Amino acid sequence: MSIKKLGYLGFEVADVPKWSTFATTKLGMMEASASETEATFRVDSRAWRLSVSKGPADDYLFAGYEVDNEQELQELKQNLEAHGVSVKVEGQELTAKRGVLGLISFSDPFGNRIEVYYGGTELFERPFVSPTGVSGFQTGDQGLGHYVLNVEDVDAALAFYTKALGFQLADIINWTIGDGLSTTLYFFYCNGRHHSFAFAKLPGSKRLHHFMLQVNGMDDVGLANDKFDADRTVVMTLGRHTNDHMISFYGATPSGFAVEYGWGAREVTHHWSVVRYDSISIWGHKFQAPA
């Protein structure tokens, strides 16, 4: 398995300035660059981790995964092509924009863009400082949090993400959403983080269900929860998940999908066994209608 971590995420958003305010004042991210049409944000020593670009979709735009070096990038490219995936070697313009040394791109079976790179830019000389005083975000060897996609065909998604990309299945949850709706969530890891990626066949038209940021302290979660609660944009209350044991809440973003903000997740071990669950949470995580 050559993919080591989720490196960055990109969203297409209708209102870039609104996202800039949201990311800095509610999530505690540090603005790295900003214009009326695009903005990037930091959560650690990397030059950027989140990008928002102006467009009508208000949805997922791309995910970037990191490998260790050029050899691993070439090996992954060969494996993708062996599984019938069309891979593009990106040129200097996009490579420079992403701030990486090498970059390939391709799509999953549903048209979701994926990028894989090596050689991301570090900015230790310009330390990350959260504008809201967040003590720090859990990244490092675990990469940037996770995200959950809505897929049309579970079997096609399983084949692509495990065989072509080499992700490992952590567990599944048979989730009864309510009102007669139920689905199965599939969770995948590529390092010690319980899951960097998950998918399910979900109601709604958005590709992205939510993305997650993990902070270093429970107080960071509580303080962020207060900010979302103050303007009634909590969509799932504070709770603890059954599978990764993370304590988190979910808030509405300016684009309509959710952000999970959490702390305290357990990690995958070398002796991990795949299991299943009948509930997403041990306690909490109750749905709330946003304002």
N, C-alpha and C positions, 0 to 999 in steps of 0.2 A: 504494500500500500504506500504510494508515494505522496499523496496529498497529506499534508501535515496539519493544516488548520484553515479555518475560515478567516480570510484576511480583511475583506471589506465588503460593503453592500452599497448598492446604488438604487435610488428610487426616482421615478418620474412623478413630479408633483406640480399641482396647478399654481401654487403660491410659494415661491422660494423664500421671500422675506419672512413670511409667516412661519415657515419651517425653521429658518435661522433663529427666530425668537424662541420657538418651541424647543429646539435642540439645546440651546444654551441656557435658557432660564428654567426649564422644567426637567430636562434630562441631565443637565450639568456638563454637557459636552463643551469643548473649546473650539471656537470657530477658527478654521485654518485658512479659508478663502471664501469670498462672498461677492456675488454680483446679482443683478436682477434675474439672471437666467440659470445660475449654478452656484452651489455652495458646498464646501467640504468641512468636515468636523473631525477633531481629534479626541481620543479618550486615553491615550498613553503616549509613548515615545515615538510611535510611528507618525509619518507626515500627515496621514488621514486614515480614517476608518469608515466614514459614512459620507456618501455623496448624494445630493439632491439636484436634479436637473429639471428645468421647466418643461411641462408638457401636460396634456389633458388626462392622462391615464390615472394619476394618483394611485400608483401601484408599483410593484416590483419592476426594476429595470435590469439589474444584473447582480450577480454575486461573484466575488473574487476569492479563489482558494490559493493557498501558498504551498509550494514545494521548496526543498532545501537548495537546489542547484540546477544548473542547465541540464545535466544528465538526467535527473529525475523528471524534468519537464519534457524531455524528448521521449523518455520511457512511457510517460503517461500519454503523450500524443500518439505513440505507436499503439498502445493498448486501446485507446479510443477508436482509432482508425480500424483496428482489427475487429472491433464490434460494430463497424459500419457507420461511425460518427464522422461527419465532415468537420475538420478542424482547420481554422485559419491561424496562421502565424502573423500576429499583429506587427505593424511597422513602427518606425521610430516615433511618429506623431502620437499614437495612443500610448505607446510604451513610456514616452516622456511625460505625458499627461498623468498616467497612473503612478509615475515615479518608481518604476521597476526596471530590472535589467533584461527580462525576457517575458513574453506574454503570448498565450494562445487563447482563442475563444471558440465556442461552439454552443449548440443549443441542446437542451434535453428534449424528450419526445413531444413536449407540449409547446415548444418555442421559447422556453425560458432561457435567456442568455446566461452563460457561465464563462468566467475567465479563470485561467490558472496562470500563475506567475512565479518567478523567483526574484530575489534581490530587491525587496521593498526598502523604501527610504526611512532611515532613523533620524530623529532630530533631538538627540540627547542634549545638544547645546541650547535648545529652546524647550525647557521642561514643560510638560503638560500641567496646566493650572485650571482647575474647574472653576467657572464663574459662579457656581452656587456652593462651592466648598465641598463637593463630593470627595471623600477620602481617597478614592481611586476605583478603577474598573479592573475586573479580573480578565486579563488577556494573556500575554506571554505565550507559553507553549500551548495554551488552549485556544488562542486566537480570539476573534471577536464573537462572543455570544452565540446565538443561533437564530434561525428563521424557519418558518413553517409555510409551506406552499399548499395550495389547493390544486389537486391533480384530477384529471378526467379518468385515467386508467391506472389503477393501482398496480396491476401486473407489469405494465410497461415501465412504470416508475421504478418498481423494485428491480427489474432487470437492468435498467440503465444505471441507477445509482450504486448498485452493489457490484455488477460485473464490469461495466465500462469505467466507472469512477473508483471502485474499490472500497466504498464505505462499508462499515460493519453495522449490522442491525443490533441495537441495544435492547429494545423491547417493543411491545405494542400495547396500546390501550384501546379497549372496546368502550367507546365513549357514548353514553346516552345524553344527547344534547338537551332534549326536552321536546314536548309537543309531538311525540312520535318519531323524532329524528334521532338517528344514531349513525356512528361512523367508526372506522378503525384508524387510529393514528399510528404511524410507523416512525421510529426514532433511530437516528444513525450517528455513529461516532467515527472520528478519524484521529483522535488523541485522547487525553485523559478526561476531557469534558464529556459529560454523559451523552449529550447530543449537540452537534453543530448544525444539524439539519433534520427536519421532519416533514412528513407530508400526510395528507389524507384527502379523501373525496369529501368536500365540504359544501354546504349550501352557500349561495352567493356567487357573484361573478368575479370578484377580485382574485388575482393569482396569489397575493400575499395575505396570509391570515394574521401573522404577527412576526415581529422580530424581538429578540431579547438582549438586554444588557445586564450583566452581572457586576454588582458593585462589591467593594471590599468590606462593607460594614452594614449591619442591620439598621443602624440609625440612618444611613444613606437611603435605604428603602423607605423608612418611616417618614423622613422629611420630604421625599419625592411624593409619597402617597398623600401627604397633607396638601401639596401643591395641586395635585389632580383633584382631590376631594373638594378643595376650595372653589373650583369652577365646575364641579360636578361632571368631570370627564373620566372618572373611574368606571371601567366597563366590567371588570371582575375584581371583587374585593380581595383583600389580603388573604393568602392561603398557603398551604404547603402541598406540593405535588407528590403523588405516589411514587413515580419512577425515579426522578432525580433528587427528590427531597428538598428542592429549592423552595424557600419562602419568598413569595412574590405577589405583586398585584399587576393588573393589566389596565392601561390607560388608552384613551383615544388619541390618535395622532391627527394632524390637520388633513391627512389624506383619507381618513376613514378606516384604515386597518389599525391594528392595535400594536402597542409596545408593551412587552413584559419587562418589569424592573425587579430584579431579585438578588438574593444573597443566600449563601450556605448550601449550595448544591453538592451532593456527593460526586465522586469521580469514578470512572471506569477503571477496573483493575485488570491485571493479566489473566485472572481466572473468571472473567465475566461470563455469566450464563444468560441467554435470552429467556425472558419470561413475559407474561401477559398480565394486564390489570383490567379490572372492571370499572374503575373510576379514575378520573384525572387527578383527584386531590384527596389527601388524608383529611383535611379540614379546609374550610373557607373556599375562596374562588367562586363566590356567588355572583351571578350576573346582575348588573345594575344598568338601568337605562341611562345613557348620558344625557346631559342637559341639551 
